Amino acid sequence: MVAMLQLALSCAAAAPEQRPKIVYVVKMIDEVRACGVEASASASHESSGVSDSPAVSEGGGGALSQ
């Protein structure tokens, strides 16, 4: 994410000659996305403490309970 923001900032440089060429921008976006996919895949294998199962509340007291 930081790399993408840095790339965006370089594209917004005040002087046009300081802005990167589109070929470089496309290459960098591809690299950032590839790293993001790898990071996402490895993060999904780590335990994050978040359950994928739906939450079930106990002792509801909702509209259905009487």
CHARMM-style PDB file with segment names, atoms N, HN, CA, C and O in Angstrom:
ATOM      1  N   MET     1       0.823  -1.187   0.000  1.00  0.00      PROA
ATOM      2  CA  MET     1       0.000   0.000   0.000  1.00  0.00      PROA
ATOM      3  C   MET     1       0.867   1.251   0.000  1.00  0.00      PROA
ATOM      4  O   MET     1       0.574   2.208  -0.716  1.00  0.00      PROA
ATOM      5  N   VAL     2       1.918   1.252   0.785  1.00  0.00      PROA
ATOM      6  HN  VAL     2       2.156   0.475   1.367  1.00  0.00      PROA
ATOM      7  CA  VAL     2       2.820   2.398   0.840  1.00  0.00      PROA
ATOM      8  C   VAL     2       3.471   2.615  -0.523  1.00  0.00      PROA
ATOM      9  O   VAL     2       3.610   3.751  -0.977  1.00  0.00      PROA
ATOM     10  N   ALA     3       3.865   1.530  -1.170  1.00  0.00      PROA
ATOM     11  HN  ALA     3       3.752   0.607  -0.802  1.00  0.00      PROA
ATOM     12  CA  ALA     3       4.504   1.642  -2.483  1.00  0.00      PROA
ATOM     13  C   ALA     3       3.550   2.260  -3.496  1.00  0.00      PROA
ATOM     14  O   ALA     3       3.966   3.065  -4.329  1.00  0.00      PROA
ATOM     15  N   MET     4       2.276   1.892  -3.431  1.00  0.00      PROA
ATOM     16  HN  MET     4       1.938   1.238  -2.755  1.00  0.00      PROA
ATOM     17  CA  MET     4       1.292   2.445  -4.359  1.00  0.00      PROA
ATOM     18  C   MET     4       1.090   3.935  -4.098  1.00  0.00      PROA
ATOM     19  O   MET     4       0.951   4.718  -5.037  1.00  0.00      PROA
ATOM     20  N   LEU     5       1.074   4.326  -2.833  1.00  0.00      PROA
ATOM     21  HN  LEU     5       1.187   3.690  -2.069  1.00  0.00      PROA
ATOM     22  CA  LEU     5       0.934   5.746  -2.497  1.00  0.00      PROA
ATOM     23  C   LEU     5       2.152   6.548  -2.950  1.00  0.00      PROA
ATOM     24  O   LEU     5       2.017   7.668  -3.441  1.00  0.00      PROA
ATOM     25  N   GLN     6       3.336   5.969  -2.782  1.00  0.00      PROA
ATOM     26  HN  GLN     6       3.445   5.059  -2.382  1.00  0.00      PROA
ATOM     27  CA  GLN     6       4.546   6.653  -3.237  1.00  0.00      PROA
ATOM     28  C   GLN     6       4.532   6.817  -4.751  1.00  0.00      PROA
ATOM     29  O   GLN     6       4.933   7.860  -5.268  1.00  0.00      PROA
ATOM     30  N   LEU     7       4.077   5.806  -5.454  1.00  0.00      PROA
ATOM     31  HN  LEU     7       3.751   4.959  -5.035  1.00  0.00      PROA
ATOM     32  CA  LEU     7       3.976   5.884  -6.909  1.00  0.00      PROA
ATOM     33  C   LEU     7       2.976   6.962  -7.314  1.00  0.00      PROA
ATOM     34  O   LEU     7       3.234   7.739  -8.233  1.00  0.00      PROA
ATOM     35  N   ALA     8       1.848   7.007  -6.635  1.00  0.00      PROA
ATOM     36  HN  ALA     8       1.639   6.376  -5.888  1.00  0.00      PROA
ATOM     37  CA  ALA     8       0.837   8.023  -6.923  1.00  0.00      PROA
ATOM     38  C   ALA     8       1.385   9.427  -6.697  1.00  0.00      PROA
ATOM     39  O   ALA     8       1.132  10.334  -7.489  1.00  0.00      PROA
ATOM     40  N   LEU     9       2.134   9.599  -5.616  1.00  0.00      PROA
ATOM     41  HN  LEU     9       2.339   8.862  -4.972  1.00  0.00      PROA
ATOM     42  CA  LEU     9       2.731  10.912  -5.348  1.00  0.00      PROA
ATOM     43  C   LEU     9       3.727  11.309  -6.426  1.00  0.00      PROA
ATOM     44  O   LEU     9       3.791  12.475  -6.816  1.00  0.00      PROA
ATOM     45  N   SER    10       4.503  10.349  -6.909  1.00  0.00      PROA
ATOM     46  HN  SER    10       4.451   9.402  -6.592  1.00  0.00      PROA
ATOM     47  CA  SER    10       5.465  10.668  -7.967  1.00  0.00      PROA
ATOM     48  C   SER    10       4.741  11.040  -9.256  1.00  0.00      PROA
ATOM     49  O   SER    10       5.246  11.848 -10.036  1.00  0.00      PROA
ATOM     50  N   CYS    11       3.571  10.465  -9.489  1.00  0.00      PROA
ATOM     51  HN  CYS    11       3.161   9.809  -8.856  1.00  0.00      PROA
ATOM     52  CA  CYS    11       2.785  10.803 -10.684  1.00  0.00      PROA
ATOM     53  C   CYS    11       2.174  12.199 -10.580  1.00  0.00      PROA
ATOM     54  O   CYS    11       1.813  12.801 -11.592  1.00  0.00      PROA
ATOM     55  N   ALA    12       2.059  12.706  -9.367  1.00  0.00      PROA
ATOM     56  HN  ALA    12       2.352  12.218  -8.545  1.00  0.00      PROA
ATOM     57  CA  ALA    12       1.452  14.016  -9.150  1.00  0.00      PROA
ATOM     58  C   ALA    12       2.489  15.121  -8.969  1.00  0.00      PROA
ATOM     59  O   ALA    12       2.158  16.208  -8.495  1.00  0.00      PROA
ATOM     60  N   ALA    13       3.735  14.854  -9.340  1.00  0.00      PROA
ATOM     61  HN  ALA    13       4.004  13.970  -9.724  1.00  0.00      PROA
ATOM     62  CA  ALA    13       4.790  15.862  -9.207  1.00  0.00      PROA
ATOM     63  C   ALA    13       4.406  17.122  -9.981  1.00  0.00      PROA
ATOM     64  O   ALA    13       3.818  17.044 -11.059  1.00  0.00      PROA
ATOM     65  N   ALA    14       4.743  18.275  -9.421  1.00  0.00      PROA
ATOM     66  HN  ALA    14       5.221  18.338  -8.545  1.00  0.00      PROA
ATOM     67  CA  ALA    14       4.383  19.549 -10.040  1.00  0.00      PROA
ATOM     68  C   ALA    14       5.020  19.718 -11.418  1.00  0.00      PROA
ATOM     69  O   ALA    14       4.378  20.198 -12.352  1.00  0.00      PROA
ATOM     70  N   ALA    15       6.271  19.324 -11.534  1.00  0.00      PROA
ATOM     71  HN  ALA    15       6.792  18.934 -10.775  1.00  0.00      PROA
ATOM     72  CA  ALA    15       6.979  19.461 -12.811  1.00  0.00      PROA
ATOM     73  C   ALA    15       6.783  18.195 -13.652  1.00  0.00      PROA
ATOM     74  O   ALA    15       7.119  17.102 -13.197  1.00  0.00      PROA
ATOM     75  N   PRO    16       6.250  18.322 -14.856  1.00  0.00      PROA
ATOM     76  CA  PRO    16       5.996  17.147 -15.700  1.00  0.00      PROA
ATOM     77  C   PRO    16       7.226  16.276 -15.939  1.00  0.00      PROA
ATOM     78  O   PRO    16       7.111  15.055 -16.042  1.00  0.00      PROA
ATOM     79  N   GLU    17       8.401  16.897 -16.028  1.00  0.00      PROA
ATOM     80  HN  GLU    17       8.495  17.889 -15.944  1.00  0.00      PROA
ATOM     81  CA  GLU    17       9.617  16.114 -16.286  1.00  0.00      PROA
ATOM     82  C   GLU    17      10.016  15.255 -15.087  1.00  0.00      PROA
ATOM     83  O   GLU    17      10.835  14.345 -15.225  1.00  0.00      PROA
ATOM     84  N   GLN    18       9.448  15.533 -13.915  1.00  0.00      PROA
ATOM     85  HN  GLN    18       8.784  16.272 -13.802  1.00  0.00      PROA
ATOM     86  CA  GLN    18       9.735  14.737 -12.723  1.00  0.00      PROA
ATOM     87  C   GLN    18       8.769  13.562 -12.565  1.00  0.00      PROA
ATOM     88  O   GLN    18       8.969  12.706 -11.703  1.00  0.00      PROA
ATOM     89  N   ARG    19       7.729  13.518 -13.387  1.00  0.00      PROA
ATOM     90  HN  ARG    19       7.566  14.213 -14.087  1.00  0.00      PROA
ATOM     91  CA  ARG    19       6.759  12.428 -13.317  1.00  0.00      PROA
ATOM     92  C   ARG    19       7.296  11.205 -14.048  1.00  0.00      PROA
ATOM     93  O   ARG    19       7.967  11.342 -15.071  1.00  0.00      PROA
ATOM     94  N   PRO    20       7.008  10.007 -13.534  1.00  0.00      PROA
ATOM     95  CA  PRO    20       7.495   8.790 -14.200  1.00  0.00      PROA
ATOM     96  C   PRO    20       6.757   8.543 -15.515  1.00  0.00      PROA
ATOM     97  O   PRO    20       5.620   8.978 -15.698  1.00  0.00      PROA
ATOM     98  N   LYS    21       7.421   7.842 -16.417  1.00  0.00      PROA
ATOM     99  HN  LYS    21       8.344   7.489 -16.269  1.00  0.00      PROA
ATOM    100  CA  LYS    21       6.807   7.453 -17.688  1.00  0.00      PROA
ATOM    101  C   LYS    21       5.743   6.400 -17.412  1.00  0.00      PROA
ATOM    102  O   LYS    21       5.843   5.645 -16.445  1.00  0.00      PROA
ATOM    103  N   ILE    22       4.731   6.353 -18.260  1.00  0.00      PROA
ATOM    104  HN  ILE    22       4.650   6.967 -19.045  1.00  0.00      PROA
ATOM    105  CA  ILE    22       3.618   5.431 -18.053  1.00  0.00      PROA
ATOM    106  C   ILE    22       4.075   3.977 -18.052  1.00  0.00      PROA
ATOM    107  O   ILE    22       3.510   3.154 -17.331  1.00  0.00      PROA
ATOM    108  N   VAL    23       5.083   3.652 -18.845  1.00  0.00      PROA
ATOM    109  HN  VAL    23       5.541   4.321 -19.431  1.00  0.00      PROA
ATOM    110  CA  VAL    23       5.598   2.278 -18.879  1.00  0.00      PROA
ATOM    111  C   VAL    23       6.117   1.881 -17.496  1.00  0.00      PROA
ATOM    112  O   VAL    23       5.877   0.767 -17.033  1.00  0.00      PROA
ATOM    113  N   TYR    24       6.823   2.794 -16.848  1.00  0.00      PROA
ATOM    114  HN  TYR    24       7.018   3.700 -17.224  1.00  0.00      PROA
ATOM    115  CA  TYR    24       7.342   2.544 -15.502  1.00  0.00      PROA
ATOM    116  C   TYR    24       6.188   2.414 -14.505  1.00  0.00      PROA
ATOM    117  O   TYR    24       6.215   1.545 -13.633  1.00  0.00      PROA
ATOM    118  N   VAL    25       5.176   3.278 -14.632  1.00  0.00      PROA
ATOM    119  HN  VAL    25       5.155   3.984 -15.339  1.00  0.00      PROA
ATOM    120  CA  VAL    25       4.033   3.250 -13.717  1.00  0.00      PROA
ATOM    121  C   VAL    25       3.309   1.907 -13.813  1.00  0.00      PROA
ATOM    122  O   VAL    25       2.973   1.304 -12.794  1.00  0.00      PROA
ATOM    123  N   VAL    26       3.073   1.444 -15.033  1.00  0.00      PROA
ATOM    124  HN  VAL    26       3.346   1.934 -15.862  1.00  0.00      PROA
ATOM    125  CA  VAL    26       2.394   0.161 -15.230  1.00  0.00      PROA
ATOM    126  C   VAL    26       3.215  -0.975 -14.627  1.00  0.00      PROA
ATOM    127  O   VAL    26       2.667  -1.863 -13.974  1.00  0.00      PROA
ATOM    128  N   LYS    27       4.527  -0.945 -14.847  1.00  0.00      PROA
ATOM    129  HN  LYS    27       4.972  -0.223 -15.378  1.00  0.00      PROA
ATOM    130  CA  LYS    27       5.408  -1.982 -14.298  1.00  0.00      PROA
ATOM    131  C   LYS    27       5.344  -1.989 -12.772  1.00  0.00      PROA
ATOM    132  O   LYS    27       5.238  -3.051 -12.159  1.00  0.00      PROA
ATOM    133  N   MET    28       5.408  -0.820 -12.168  1.00  0.00      PROA
ATOM    134  HN  MET    28       5.495   0.043 -12.667  1.00  0.00      PROA
ATOM    135  CA  MET    28       5.381  -0.730 -10.713  1.00  0.00      PROA
ATOM    136  C   MET    28       4.032  -1.190 -10.144  1.00  0.00      PROA
ATOM    137  O   MET    28       3.990  -1.864  -9.115  1.00  0.00      PROA
ATOM    138  N   ILE    29       2.943  -0.830 -10.805  1.00  0.00      PROA
ATOM    139  HN  ILE    29       2.977  -0.283 -11.642  1.00  0.00      PROA
ATOM    140  CA  ILE    29       1.624  -1.275 -10.348  1.00  0.00      PROA
ATOM    141  C   ILE    29       1.541  -2.798 -10.398  1.00  0.00      PROA
ATOM    142  O   ILE    29       1.039  -3.429  -9.468  1.00  0.00      PROA
ATOM    143  N   ASP    30       2.032  -3.382 -11.482  1.00  0.00      PROA
ATOM    144  HN  ASP    30       2.440  -2.869 -12.238  1.00  0.00      PROA
ATOM    145  CA  ASP    30       2.040  -4.847 -11.596  1.00  0.00      PROA
ATOM    146  C   ASP    30       2.850  -5.484 -10.471  1.00  0.00      PROA
ATOM    147  O   ASP    30       2.434  -6.491  -9.896  1.00  0.00      PROA
ATOM    148  N   GLU    31       4.005  -4.899 -10.156  1.00  0.00      PROA
ATOM    149  HN  GLU    31       4.343  -4.082 -10.622  1.00  0.00      PROA
ATOM    150  CA  GLU    31       4.850  -5.440  -9.088  1.00  0.00      PROA
ATOM    151  C   GLU    31       4.175  -5.318  -7.725  1.00  0.00      PROA
ATOM    152  O   GLU    31       4.220  -6.249  -6.920  1.00  0.00      PROA
ATOM    153  N   VAL    32       3.556  -4.178  -7.469  1.00  0.00      PROA
ATOM    154  HN  VAL    32       3.520  -3.422  -8.122  1.00  0.00      PROA
ATOM    155  CA  VAL    32       2.873  -3.965  -6.190  1.00  0.00      PROA
ATOM    156  C   VAL    32       1.712  -4.945  -6.053  1.00  0.00      PROA
ATOM    157  O   VAL    32       1.509  -5.530  -4.989  1.00  0.00      PROA
ATOM    158  N   ARG    33       0.959  -5.121  -7.126  1.00  0.00      PROA
ATOM    159  HN  ARG    33       1.124  -4.646  -7.990  1.00  0.00      PROA
ATOM    160  CA  ARG    33      -0.171  -6.054  -7.083  1.00  0.00      PROA
ATOM    161  C   ARG    33       0.304  -7.485  -6.887  1.00  0.00      PROA
ATOM    162  O   ARG    33      -0.321  -8.247  -6.149  1.00  0.00      PROA
ATOM    163  N   ALA    34       1.403  -7.862  -7.536  1.00  0.00      PROA
ATOM    164  HN  ALA    34       1.911  -7.243  -8.135  1.00  0.00      PROA
ATOM    165  CA  ALA    34       1.942  -9.218  -7.388  1.00  0.00      PROA
ATOM    166  C   ALA    34       2.387  -9.456  -5.949  1.00  0.00      PROA
ATOM    167  O   ALA    34       2.142 -10.526  -5.392  1.00  0.00      PROA
ATOM    168  N   CYS    35       3.030  -8.474  -5.352  1.00  0.00      PROA
ATOM    169  HN  CYS    35       3.229  -7.605  -5.805  1.00  0.00      PROA
ATOM    170  CA  CYS    35       3.452  -8.601  -3.950  1.00  0.00      PROA
ATOM    171  C   CYS    35       2.240  -8.669  -3.035  1.00  0.00      PROA
ATOM    172  O   CYS    35       2.259  -9.395  -2.042  1.00  0.00      PROA
ATOM    173  N   GLY    36       1.204  -7.936  -3.347  1.00  0.00      PROA
ATOM    174  HN  GLY    36       1.188  -7.346  -4.154  1.00  0.00      PROA
ATOM    175  CA  GLY    36      -0.014  -7.948  -2.548  1.00  0.00      PROA
ATOM    176  C   GLY    36      -0.699  -9.295  -2.579  1.00  0.00      PROA
ATOM    177  O   GLY    36      -1.226  -9.749  -1.563  1.00  0.00      PROA
ATOM    178  N   VAL    37      -0.698  -9.942  -3.739  1.00  0.00      PROA
ATOM    179  HN  VAL    37      -0.270  -9.574  -4.564  1.00  0.00      PROA
ATOM    180  CA  VAL    37      -1.304 -11.266  -3.866  1.00  0.00      PROA
ATOM    181  C   VAL    37      -0.520 -12.275  -3.047  1.00  0.00      PROA
ATOM    182  O   VAL    37      -1.112 -13.116  -2.369  1.00  0.00      PROA
ATOM    183  N   GLU    38       0.803 -12.204  -3.100  1.00  0.00      PROA
ATOM    184  HN  GLU    38       1.284 -11.521  -3.650  1.00  0.00      PROA
ATOM    185  CA  GLU    38       1.646 -13.112  -2.322  1.00  0.00      PROA
ATOM    186  C   GLU    38       1.443 -12.884  -0.831  1.00  0.00      PROA
ATOM    187  O   GLU    38       1.328 -13.842  -0.066  1.00  0.00      PROA
ATOM    188  N   ALA    39       1.399 -11.632  -0.416  1.00  0.00      PROA
ATOM    189  HN  ALA    39       1.493 -10.854  -1.037  1.00  0.00      PROA
ATOM    190  CA  ALA    39       1.218 -11.310   0.998  1.00  0.00      PROA
ATOM    191  C   ALA    39      -0.156 -11.759   1.476  1.00  0.00      PROA
ATOM    192  O   ALA    39      -0.298 -12.263   2.590  1.00  0.00      PROA
ATOM    193  N   SER    40      -1.161 -11.576   0.638  1.00  0.00      PROA
ATOM    194  HN  SER    40      -1.046 -11.167  -0.268  1.00  0.00      PROA
ATOM    195  CA  SER    40      -2.514 -11.982   0.994  1.00  0.00      PROA
ATOM    196  C   SER    40      -2.610 -13.491   1.144  1.00  0.00      PROA
ATOM    197  O   SER    40      -3.273 -13.986   2.056  1.00  0.00      PROA
ATOM    198  N   ALA    41      -1.956 -14.219   0.259  1.00  0.00      PROA
ATOM    199  HN  ALA    41      -1.418 -13.817  -0.482  1.00  0.00      PROA
ATOM    200  CA  ALA    41      -1.985 -15.678   0.320  1.00  0.00      PROA
ATOM    201  C   ALA    41      -1.291 -16.188   1.580  1.00  0.00      PROA
ATOM    202  O   ALA    41      -1.778 -17.121   2.218  1.00  0.00      PROA
ATOM    203  N   SER    42      -0.168 -15.588   1.942  1.00  0.00      PROA
ATOM    204  HN  SER    42       0.228 -14.830   1.424  1.00  0.00      PROA
ATOM    205  CA  SER    42       0.537 -16.042   3.140  1.00  0.00      PROA
ATOM    206  C   SER    42      -0.208 -15.627   4.401  1.00  0.00      PROA
ATOM    207  O   SER    42      -0.186 -16.355   5.394  1.00  0.00      PROA
ATOM    208  N   ALA    43      -0.859 -14.487   4.382  1.00  0.00      PROA
ATOM    209  HN  ALA    43      -0.877 -13.895   3.576  1.00  0.00      PROA
ATOM    210  CA  ALA    43      -1.605 -14.023   5.550  1.00  0.00      PROA
ATOM    211  C   ALA    43      -2.823 -14.901   5.801  1.00  0.00      PROA
ATOM    212  O   ALA    43      -3.221 -15.090   6.951  1.00  0.00      PROA
ATOM    213  N   SER    44      -3.418 -15.440   4.745  1.00  0.00      PROA
ATOM    214  HN  SER    44      -3.095 -15.287   3.811  1.00  0.00      PROA
ATOM    215  CA  SER    44      -4.599 -16.271   4.934  1.00  0.00      PROA
ATOM    216  C   SER    44      -4.247 -17.603   5.576  1.00  0.00      PROA
ATOM    217  O   SER    44      -5.121 -18.271   6.129  1.00  0.00      PROA
ATOM    218  N   HSD    45      -2.978 -17.999   5.510  1.00  0.00      PROA
ATOM    219  HN  HSD    45      -2.268 -17.457   5.061  1.00  0.00      PROA
ATOM    220  CA  HSD    45      -2.547 -19.245   6.120  1.00  0.00      PROA
ATOM    221  C   HSD    45      -2.165 -19.062   7.590  1.00  0.00      PROA
ATOM    222  O   HSD    45      -2.059 -20.039   8.331  1.00  0.00      PROA
ATOM    223  N   GLU    46      -1.962 -17.825   8.007  1.00  0.00      PROA
ATOM    224  HN  GLU    46      -2.048 -17.032   7.405  1.00  0.00      PROA
ATOM    225  CA  GLU    46      -1.595 -17.555   9.390  1.00  0.00      PROA
ATOM    226  C   GLU    46      -2.855 -17.437  10.237  1.00  0.00      PROA
ATOM    227  O   GLU    46      -3.916 -17.056   9.741  1.00  0.00      PROA
ATOM    228  N   SER    47      -2.732 -17.758  11.488  1.00  0.00      PROA
ATOM    229  HN  SER    47      -1.870 -18.067  11.891  1.00  0.00      PROA
ATOM    230  CA  SER    47      -3.868 -17.625  12.390  1.00  0.00      PROA
ATOM    231  C   SER    47      -4.030 -16.167  12.772  1.00  0.00      PROA
ATOM    232  O   SER    47      -3.109 -15.545  13.302  1.00  0.00      PROA
ATOM    233  N   SER    48      -5.212 -15.626  12.498  1.00  0.00      PROA
ATOM    234  HN  SER    48      -5.960 -16.132  12.067  1.00  0.00      PROA
ATOM    235  CA  SER    48      -5.445 -14.227  12.822  1.00  0.00      PROA
ATOM    236  C   SER    48      -6.388 -14.065  14.000  1.00  0.00      PROA
ATOM    237  O   SER    48      -6.611 -12.947  14.465  1.00  0.00      PROA
ATOM    238  N   GLY    49      -6.939 -15.158  14.486  1.00  0.00      PROA
ATOM    239  HN  GLY    49      -6.758 -16.066  14.108  1.00  0.00      PROA
ATOM    240  CA  GLY    49      -7.855 -15.078  15.612  1.00  0.00      PROA
ATOM    241  C   GLY    49      -9.263 -14.695  15.210  1.00  0.00      PROA
ATOM    242  O   GLY    49     -10.128 -14.537  16.071  1.00  0.00      PROA
ATOM    243  N   VAL    50      -9.509 -14.543  13.927  1.00  0.00      PROA
ATOM    244  HN  VAL    50      -8.807 -14.671  13.227  1.00  0.00      PROA
ATOM    245  CA  VAL    50     -10.832 -14.182  13.445  1.00  0.00      PROA
ATOM    246  C   VAL    50     -11.495 -15.436  12.904  1.00  0.00      PROA
ATOM    247  O   VAL    50     -10.912 -16.147  12.086  1.00  0.00      PROA
ATOM    248  N   SER    51     -12.693 -15.705  13.352  1.00  0.00      PROA
ATOM    249  HN  SER    51     -13.166 -15.127  14.016  1.00  0.00      PROA
ATOM    250  CA  SER    51     -13.411 -16.898  12.919  1.00  0.00      PROA
ATOM    251  C   SER    51     -14.135 -16.644  11.611  1.00  0.00      PROA
ATOM    252  O   SER    51     -14.678 -15.560  11.395  1.00  0.00      PROA
ATOM    253  N   ASP    52     -14.144 -17.648  10.734  1.00  0.00      PROA
ATOM    254  HN  ASP    52     -13.703 -18.528  10.909  1.00  0.00      PROA
ATOM    255  CA  ASP    52     -14.876 -17.556   9.482  1.00  0.00      PROA
ATOM    256  C   ASP    52     -16.326 -17.991   9.650  1.00  0.00      PROA
ATOM    257  O   ASP    52     -17.135 -17.806   8.741  1.00  0.00      PROA
ATOM    258  N   SER    53     -16.666 -18.571  10.807  1.00  0.00      PROA
ATOM    259  HN  SER    53     -16.008 -18.722  11.545  1.00  0.00      PROA
ATOM    260  CA  SER    53     -18.026 -19.049  11.017  1.00  0.00      PROA
ATOM    261  C   SER    53     -18.917 -17.894  11.461  1.00  0.00      PROA
ATOM    262  O   SER    53     -18.446 -16.935  12.072  1.00  0.00      PROA
ATOM    263  N   PRO    54     -20.195 -17.992  11.153  1.00  0.00      PROA
ATOM    264  CA  PRO    54     -21.105 -16.906  11.551  1.00  0.00      PROA
ATOM    265  C   PRO    54     -21.241 -16.833  13.069  1.00  0.00      PROA
ATOM    266  O   PRO    54     -21.113 -17.841  13.763  1.00  0.00      PROA
ATOM    267  N   ALA    55     -21.496 -15.655  13.563  1.00  0.00      PROA
ATOM    268  HN  ALA    55     -21.600 -14.836  12.998  1.00  0.00      PROA
ATOM    269  CA  ALA    55     -21.639 -15.444  14.999  1.00  0.00      PROA
ATOM    270  C   ALA    55     -23.009 -15.916  15.460  1.00  0.00      PROA
ATOM    271  O   ALA    55     -24.004 -15.735  14.759  1.00  0.00      PROA
ATOM    272  N   VAL    56     -23.055 -16.510  16.615  1.00  0.00      PROA
ATOM    273  HN  VAL    56     -22.247 -16.657  17.185  1.00  0.00      PROA
ATOM    274  CA  VAL    56     -24.313 -16.958  17.208  1.00  0.00      PROA
ATOM    275  C   VAL    56     -24.394 -16.334  18.589  1.00  0.00      PROA
ATOM    276  O   VAL    56     -23.504 -16.523  19.419  1.00  0.00      PROA
ATOM    277  N   SER    57     -25.455 -15.598  18.828  1.00  0.00      PROA
ATOM    278  HN  SER    57     -26.178 -15.445  18.154  1.00  0.00      PROA
ATOM    279  CA  SER    57     -25.594 -14.981  20.145  1.00  0.00      PROA
ATOM    280  C   SER    57     -26.417 -15.884  21.046  1.00  0.00      PROA
ATOM    281  O   SER    57     -27.319 -16.585  20.588  1.00  0.00      PROA
ATOM    282  N   GLU    58     -26.099 -15.857  22.315  1.00  0.00      PROA
ATOM    283  HN  GLU    58     -25.366 -15.287  22.686  1.00  0.00      PROA
ATOM    284  CA  GLU    58     -26.807 -16.671  23.294  1.00  0.00      PROA
ATOM    285  C   GLU    58     -27.790 -15.799  24.049  1.00  0.00      PROA
ATOM    286  O   GLU    58     -27.498 -14.638  24.334  1.00  0.00      PROA
ATOM    287  N   GLY    59     -28.957 -16.348  24.379  1.00  0.00      PROA
ATOM    288  HN  GLY    59     -29.194 -17.292  24.147  1.00  0.00      PROA
ATOM    289  CA  GLY    59     -29.939 -15.631  25.180  1.00  0.00      PROA
ATOM    290  C   GLY    59     -30.485 -14.413  24.473  1.00  0.00      PROA
ATOM    291  O   GLY    59     -30.649 -13.359  25.087  1.00  0.00      PROA
ATOM    292  N   GLY    60     -30.765 -14.542  23.209  1.00  0.00      PROA
ATOM    293  HN  GLY    60     -30.632 -15.398  22.710  1.00  0.00      PROA
ATOM    294  CA  GLY    60     -31.167 -13.461  22.316  1.00  0.00      PROA
ATOM    295  C   GLY    60     -32.137 -12.449  22.857  1.00  0.00      PROA
ATOM    296  O   GLY    60     -31.750 -11.298  23.056  1.00  0.00      PROA
ATOM    297  N   GLY    61     -33.372 -12.809  23.106  1.00  0.00      PROA
ATOM    298  HN  GLY    61     -33.686 -13.745  22.944  1.00  0.00      PROA
ATOM    299  CA  GLY    61     -34.348 -11.823  23.532  1.00  0.00      PROA
ATOM    300  C   GLY    61     -34.853 -10.993  22.373  1.00  0.00      PROA
ATOM    301  O   GLY    61     -35.391  -9.904  22.575  1.00  0.00      PROA
ATOM    302  N   GLY    62     -34.685 -11.498  21.154  1.00  0.00      PROA
ATOM    303  HN  GLY    62     -34.249 -12.382  20.990  1.00  0.00      PROA
ATOM    304  CA  GLY    62     -35.146 -10.776  19.977  1.00  0.00      PROA
ATOM    305  C   GLY    62     -36.643 -10.919  19.785  1.00  0.00      PROA
ATOM    306  O   GLY    62     -37.342 -11.365  20.695  1.00  0.00      PROA
ATOM    307  N   ALA    63     -37.143 -10.553  18.628  1.00  0.00      PROA
ATOM    308  HN  ALA    63     -36.575 -10.191  17.889  1.00  0.00      PROA
ATOM    309  CA  ALA    63     -38.572 -10.564  18.331  1.00  0.00      PROA
ATOM    310  C   ALA    63     -39.150 -11.973  18.346  1.00  0.00      PROA
ATOM    311  O   ALA    63     -40.347 -12.136  18.583  1.00  0.00      PROA
ATOM    312  N   LEU    64     -38.338 -12.990  18.101  1.00  0.00      PROA
ATOM    313  HN  LEU    64     -37.365 -12.858  17.909  1.00  0.00      PROA
ATOM    314  CA  LEU    64     -38.841 -14.353  18.040  1.00  0.00      PROA
ATOM    315  C   LEU    64     -38.956 -15.010  19.408  1.00  0.00      PROA
ATOM    316  O   LEU    64     -39.705 -15.976  19.555  1.00  0.00      PROA
ATOM    317  N   SER    65     -38.249 -14.522  20.400  1.00  0.00      PROA
ATOM    318  HN  SER    65     -37.641 -13.737  20.281  1.00  0.00      PROA
ATOM    319  CA  SER    65     -38.306 -15.167  21.715  1.00  0.00      PROA
ATOM    320  C   SER    65     -39.474 -14.621  22.522  1.00  0.00      PROA
ATOM    321  O   SER    65     -39.746 -13.420  22.515  1.00  0.00      PROA
ATOM    322  N   GLN    66     -40.173 -15.538  23.229  1.00  0.00      PROA
ATOM    323  HN  GLN    66     -39.953 -16.513  23.235  1.00  0.00      PROA
ATOM    324  CA  GLN    66     -41.318 -15.122  24.048  1.00  0.00      PROA
ATOM    325  C   GLN    66     -41.278 -15.791  25.384  1.00  0.00      PROA
ATOM    326  OT1 GLN    66     -42.159 -15.567  26.214  1.00  0.00      PROA
TER     327      GLN     66
END
